[in-house]
């Protein structure tokens, strides 16, 4: 029996494949010790939904071809458009993996790791300028996860054509975006309707595998369709009754982007919750750029929780205006959830 349990491998996971006619029986052999021979082709897991997956055996992002993995007797086969079969025979090492705390199936059930993607080059949190309104605390969660993995983060603002003009909401949006820019994050304000900002964003995505994260309805898939019209991904409007997005994207999928250099974007279903996983609460302040230089400079050094301790350098920076109170509150909330 093939030892791989695909439900635990994120999109972007690398495999080694070869034609099914030359498939290798791995009965009793750990995949980690398997040495691929001549004739094997590296492949990427490009989508996952239930027990059906999509694999890509192109070694680069250029001319990527999706392959369907279907469960067969004792193995998982790979089927291309011309019905040629291959088998995944080894799982290659991951450079990284991005995961969240899974939502328990019932109250009291144990939490678990939910791997979203592997071998990612950068993370791109997505939120709408309006409809639905931005949730900054959720954005801070995404940025902290990217920081924990030492991955660059791009902040993508969609629906720029719907941004409020000359109102308190417009001032709040502009102030928040300026704050993230001061912290060193690259911010792209885009519109799938007017194509505003798409050229700059396309250049930032070239030659990299980028993971999109965001709530339902923020326009992740619409943005992808605008960047690569041939994708034809299904989208839905935000509910007029609730003001919330509908779950249109139901699987994690790696989408190729044309260009030189070519890139790939991983589209994900919308998430209303994003619990941190495998991040030490004591390290959390390191993943807030404005707090990182102050870690260890408190009266109690690395033992400080940056809450109510006297002589806390981070709290003093908040009181002096050097750190945003809103960002500090995001940190406190994440810290309390992680303890």
N, C-alpha and C positions, 0 to 999 in steps of 0.2 A: 504493500500500500504506500502511496505517496504521502510523505510525512508533513507536507506544508498544510497549515490551516489558514486559508486565504482570508478569512474574516479578520485576522489579526495583522494583515499587511496593508498599509495605507497606499492610496494612489500615489504613484511616483516610485514605488518599490521596484528595484531592479531584479530581473530574473535572467536565467540563461535558458534558451530554448533550442530545439533542433527538430527537424521534420519527424512526424510521428512514426514513420516507417523505420526510423533509427532510434526510437525512444529507448531510454535506459531504465531498467528496473532498479529502483533504489531500496528494495526490500532489505531492511536491517541496516541501512547505511545512513549515518547522519548527514543531512544536506550541507552542513557547515564544513565538512571535510571533503566534499565532492570536488574534484578538480576537472573543470570543463576541458574537453579535448578539441582538436581541430574539427570544424564543422558546426560548432555551437554558435548561436547568435544572441547577443545581449538584447533583452527586451524590457519594456517599461509597463507596469500595470497602469492602464490609462483610465479605467473606470471600475466601480464596484457597486453592485446592487444585488442584495440577497445572495444567491449562490451563482449568479452570472457575473462575469467580469469581462473587461476588455483589455487586451494586451497589445503593446506596440513593440515590434521587433526591430524598428529602425534604431541604429546605434546613436544617431544624432536627432536633433529636433527638425531637421530638414526632411521634407517628404515623409512625414510620419504616417504610418498606416495602422489603423485600429484592427485588432484581432479579438474575436469572441472566444472566451474560455467557458466551456460548458462542462458540467460534472458528468463524467463517464465512469465506467466500472473500474474502480481502483486507481483512477488518475484524473487529472484535469487536462483536457485537450485544448488546443488553440486552433481556431478555425478562421481562415481569411475569407475574403470575398469570393475567391475562386475555389473555395471548399478544400484548400490544402490544409492538412492537419499538422500541428506541431505539439510538442509537450514541454511544459516547464519542468526542468530537471534540477535546478538549483536556485537558491535565493542568494543574491549578492549582498555584501555588507551595505548597511545604510550609512550615509553621511550624517543624516539627522532625521528626526521624525517629530511632527507636530501633533500633539494629542490634547484632549480635554478630559475633564472628569465626566464620565458617562452618566446619563440620567437613570437612576434605579427604576426597575420595572414595577416596583411596589414599595410602599412605605416600609422602612426598616431593612430593605435589601442592601447588600454591600455595594459600595461604589466600585467602579472599574475604569480602566483606561480605555478611552476610545481614540484610536489612532485615526487622524484625518488624512494625513499625507506624509510622504517620506521623500527625502532627497530634494528638498525645496531650496531655491536660491534666495528668495525674498518673499515677504509677506505683505499683502496689500489689504488692509481693512477698508471696507467700502461703507459709506453712509450717504444718505440723500440730503441735499440742502433743504429740502422740504418734502412732505408727503411720502414717507413719514418723517417726523422731526428727528434730528440727530440725537443719539444717546451717547454722550461723551464718556460716561463710565464704562460702557461696553467697549468703546474704542480704546480706553486705557487698558482694559484687560488684554485685548489683542496685542497692543504694543508691548505689554509686559511679557507676554509669551514669546514674541519675536525677540525681545531683548535677552530672555533666558536662553534662547537657542543661538544667540549671537548672529541673528539674521537681520539684514536691512529691512526697514519697513517703509512702504509708500502709503500715504493716506489719500484715498480716492474719494472725491466728492462728486456724486452724480446729481442729475437733475438741476444743474446750475441755472438752467432757464427758468426754473420755478423758485429760485432764491428770492426771499422777501427783499423789497427795496425801500430804503429810507424809513425803516421802522426799528423798534427796539429789538425785534427778532433778527433783523439784518445786522444790527450793531453787535449782537451777541454772537452771531455766526462768524462775522469778520474777526472779532476779538479772539474767539477760540482758535480759528485757523492761524491767526498771527502768532498765537502762543505756541502752537505745535511747530510752526516754522522756526521760532526762536530756539526751540529745543533741538533743532537739527533735523527734523523730519521733512521729507519732501512731500508737498501737498499738491495734488492735481485736481483742479476744478473742471469738471467735464459735463457734457450734455450729449446724450445719444440722439436727441432731436435736432440739435443745431450743429453737432460735430465739434463743438468748442472743446479745446484741450486734448483732442484725440491724438494729434500728431506728436505732441510732447510725451503723452503717455505711451504711445506705441514705441517710441524710441527708448523709454525707460524699461519696457518689457522685453526688448530684443535680446536674444541670446541667453535668456534666463527662464527658469521655471518659477512662476509666481503663483502663490496661493491666495485666492480671494476669500475674504471672510466678511460676513455681515448678516444683518437681520433680513427676513423675508420682506420683499417690497422695496428695498433700497436701490434696485436696478443693476445688480451684478450681471445677470444674464443679458439684459438689454445693452449694457455697456460692451459685453463680449460680442454680441451681434453687430454692434456698430463698429467695433475694431476689426472684425473679421466677418463680413456679411454672409459669406458662404456657409457659416455654421448653422444658421437657421434654428437656433435653440428656442424652445417654447417659453413664452413669458405670460404673466398675468398682471392685471392692474391691481392697485391697492384697493382693499375693500372700502367702499363708500360708507358702509354702516359702522365699521369699527376703526377705520383709519389705519389698519394694520395690513401688512403684506400677506399674500397667500403663498403657500408652499407649492411653487411650480417646479423648481428644481428638486428632484427627489433622489439624486445620486451624486456622488463626487465624481467629477469627470475632468480629465486632462484634455484641453482643447489646443490644437496647434495654431500658431500665429505665423502668417507668412512674413517675409521680409528678410533683410540681410543685416545683422544675423537674425535667424529665425528664433522664435521664442515659443513658450508654452504657458498656458494659464489654466490653473486648476479651479474650476467652478464648484461651489459647494452649496448644499441646501442652506436656507436661512436658519439662523440659530437665535432663539430668544434667551438662552442661557449658555454661558461659557465658563464653566468652572475650571480653575487652574489644576494642573496635574504635575506631580513630581517637581514642584518648585518649593524649596525650603523657605518657609516664612521669614527666616532670619536673613535671607538673601534678597528678598523682594525689593528693598529700596535700591539695590544695585541696578534694577531694570527700569528705574525712573531716572532719566539722564540728569535732571536737575538735582536729584538727591544723591546720586552716586559719589560726587566729590566730597560729600559731608559724612559718608559712612565711616565710622571709626573715630570721628572727631567729637563725639558726645562725651559727657562727663563719665558715663559708664561704658564708653568704648563700644565694642561690637556687641555687648550685652544689652544695649539700649533698644527698646521696642519702638521708640519714636512716638510715644503716646503721651503719657503724663509725667515722664521722668524729668527731674530737674536737670538743667544743663544740656538738654537735647539740642544739638546743632540744627537738626532739620526743623524742629518746631520753632526755633528762633528765626530760621530763614522764612518760615511761613508768616510769622508775626511781622517781620521786616518787609514783607512783600516780594522777597526774592523767589519764593515758591508760591504758586497759585493755591489758594485755599481749596478750590475745587479739585485740583490734582491730588492734594494732600488727603482729602476726603476719599478719593478713589483708592489711594494707597491703604488708608485705614480699613476700608471695607474689604479689600482683597486680603489684607493681613488677618482680619478677624475670621474670614472664611477659611483661610489656610491653616490657622492654628489648630 
